[in-house]
Amino acid sequence: MERNNDFYFNVRLLIRHPAIDPGDITNGLGLEPETSWKVGDQRLTPIGRTLARKRSCTVWSFSWQKTGDRRFFSFVESVLDTLAPNTALFRRIFEEGGETQIIVELFGKINVGDTADVDLMKRLLDMDIQLGVEVFPEWTAAEQAVFLSADRNGKHS
């Protein structure tokens, strides 16, 4: 059985926009993205081979990792506290046809659950942020390290 302090999850901020420069998001949030590209950038394979298509939208992503706590929506609330001063940016992204998502990423093979209360849902709505949950069963720490290493080098699309 997995101990509580072995449990971890990520909370990812993912922004997609039809035209914004990812540098504007970086400057606005004061966070360095793990992954970003601008609409029109050349698409590449994970090993760097050029593909025929170009990026169809701007993407910007940043993740926080939390260990030893199974209450992931409580952590989402603390992430929103950090992001709240940037509500105008998230509203602008929405108004211009983009989307901002907070995605809870759950790894491993243990049963875990949490409830997003009404106040959290209202905060997300007020900030024009969507909420998502992704589950990666059987995901190991080694696989996570490889994924994050490739992601930081802009190799995931």
C-alpha positions in Angstrom: 0.0 0.0 0.0 1.3 3.5 -0.9 1.9 5.8 2.1 0.3 9.2 2.0 3.7 11.0 1.8 4.5 9.0 -1.3 1.5 10.3 -3.1 2.0 13.2 -5.5 0.1 15.1 -8.1 0.7 18.0 -10.5 -1.5 21.0 -11.1 -0.9 22.4 -14.6 -1.8 25.8 -15.9 -2.4 25.4 -19.7 -3.2 28.3 -21.9 -4.2 28.1 -25.6 -4.8 31.2 -27.7 -5.2 31.9 -31.4 -2.5 34.6 -31.6 -1.0 35.9 -28.3 2.8 35.9 -28.0 3.8 33.4 -25.3 6.3 36.0 -24.0 3.3 38.2 -23.1 2.0 35.4 -20.9 5.4 34.8 -19.3 5.8 38.5 -18.5 2.2 38.8 -17.3 2.4 35.8 -14.9 6.0 36.1 -13.9 6.4 32.3 -14.4 8.8 30.5 -16.8 6.8 28.0 -18.9 7.7 24.4 -19.1 6.3 24.3 -22.6 5.4 27.1 -25.0 5.2 27.9 -28.6 3.6 30.6 -30.8 1.1 30.1 -33.5 2.9 29.6 -36.8 6.0 28.0 -35.2 7.3 25.0 -37.0 6.1 21.6 -35.5 8.9 19.2 -34.6 9.0 15.5 -33.6 10.3 14.6 -30.0 13.7 14.1 -31.6 13.7 17.4 -33.4 12.7 16.4 -36.9 10.8 19.0 -38.8 7.2 18.2 -39.6 5.2 19.7 -42.5 2.7 21.5 -40.4 3.0 24.6 -38.3 1.5 25.3 -34.9 -2.2 26.2 -35.2 -2.3 28.2 -31.9 -0.1 29.6 -29.1 0.3 27.2 -26.2 1.9 28.1 -22.8 2.1 25.6 -19.8 3.4 25.6 -16.3 3.1 23.0 -13.5 3.3 22.8 -9.8 3.9 19.5 -8.0 2.5 18.6 -4.6 3.6 15.6 -2.5 2.2 14.1 0.7 -1.3 15.5 0.4 -4.3 13.8 -1.3 -6.5 17.0 -1.3 -5.7 18.2 -4.7 -8.6 20.7 -5.0 -7.3 22.4 -1.8 -4.0 22.8 -3.7 -5.8 24.2 -6.7 -7.2 26.9 -4.4 -3.7 27.9 -3.4 -2.7 28.0 -7.0 -5.7 30.3 -7.7 -4.5 32.5 -4.8 -1.2 32.9 -6.7 -2.9 33.5 -10.0 -5.6 35.9 -8.8 -3.7 39.1 -9.5 -3.6 38.1 -13.1 -7.4 37.7 -13.6 -7.5 40.5 -16.2 -5.0 38.4 -18.3 -7.2 35.3 -18.1 -10.3 37.3 -19.0 -8.5 38.8 -22.0 -7.4 35.3 -23.2 -11.0 34.2 -23.0 -12.4 37.3 -24.7 -10.0 36.8 -27.6 -11.0 33.2 -28.2 -8.4 31.5 -26.1 -8.8 29.2 -23.1 -7.1 28.9 -19.7 -7.2 25.5 -17.9 -6.1 24.3 -14.5 -5.5 20.6 -14.9 -5.0 18.2 -12.0 -2.7 15.4 -13.1 -3.0 12.2 -11.0 -0.3 9.5 -11.2 0.0 5.9 -10.0 -2.4 3.2 -9.1 -4.0 4.2 -5.9 -7.6 5.3 -5.3 -7.8 9.0 -4.6 -10.6 11.5 -4.7 -11.5 15.0 -3.7 -14.4 17.4 -4.1 -14.3 20.8 -5.7 -16.6 22.9 -3.6 -18.9 25.6 -4.9 -16.6 28.4 -3.8 -13.7 27.0 -5.9 -16.0 26.6 -8.9 -17.1 30.2 -8.5 -13.5 31.4 -8.4 -12.7 29.5 -11.5 -15.7 30.9 -13.3 -14.9 34.5 -12.2 -11.4 34.1 -13.5 -12.5 32.5 -16.8 -10.5 29.3 -16.0 -11.6 25.8 -16.9 -11.0 22.8 -14.6 -9.7 19.5 -15.9 -8.5 16.2 -14.4 -6.1 13.8 -16.1 -5.3 10.3 -14.7 -2.0 8.5 -15.6 -2.4 5.0 -14.3 0.8 3.0 -13.6 2.8 6.2 -14.1 6.2 6.0 -12.3 8.5 8.7 -11.0 11.1 7.7 -13.7 8.5 8.2 -16.4 7.6 11.6 -14.9 11.2 12.7 -14.9 11.7 11.7 -18.5 8.4 13.5 -19.5 9.3 16.7 -17.6 12.8 16.7 -19.1 11.5 16.5 -22.6 8.7 19.0 -21.8 11.2 21.6 -20.5 13.1 21.2 -23.8 10.0 22.0 -25.8 9.8 18.5 -27.3 6.2 17.6 -26.4 3.4 18.9 -28.5 
